[in-house]
Amino acid sequence: WVLTWSDEFEGDTLDMTKWTYDIGNWKLDEKGNYETSGWGNNEQEFYTDKNTVISDGTLKIQAKKETYTDPVQGTYEYTSSKLITQNKFSVCYGKIDIRARVDSGKSLWPALWMLPEDSVYGKWAASGEIDIMEGWGSTPEKICGTIHFGETWPGNTYLTNEYHFENGDSTENWHVYSIEWEEGEIRWYV
């Protein structure tokens, strides 16, 4: 493997040459029109650019219970941040490593995932999605890795498998979540 992109979160600010904030609570169509609230998943938070902290070589994405009102999208009881590399970095095939730990708790839905740069085969999930790690805050002892493909939702297909941590371990501890992506095959690792 040859390193082509990395972020070690040095300093105290997010490197905006590598990342973009995905702001709001609504999924937009290709023309920028509001299409679906809650990102199609009934998500309750409003994503802002205020819920990230860089310190000690880590990126911390914070979920907060607080009232937030957007003049167009309405009022929300929770905020968080959503970061993307779209239009800044894209990869097809290779090894992707993400070192992370996530909090547990009801309603938390931690995920480290990849979407296509362009939706050339159609809206989600026709153009694909690779979930490197997806978890549930209420069950931090297990995660899954998933690939979504085929038709657009709700006619899409997905293949998934769960990983169960050893007794006493969970997503609350640091782990390296990886995929090795080659033509015709993706392998998941913890």
Secondary structure, DSSP 8 states (H G I E B T S, - for coil): ----------SSS--TTT-EE--BSEEE-TTS-EEEEGGGTT--EEE-SSSEEEETTEEEE--EEEEEEETTTEEEEEEE--EE-TTT---SSEEEEEEE-----TT---EEEE--SS-TT-TTTTT-EEEEEEE-TT-TTEEEEEEEEESSTTSEEEEEEEEE--TT--TTS-EEEEEEEETTEEEEE-
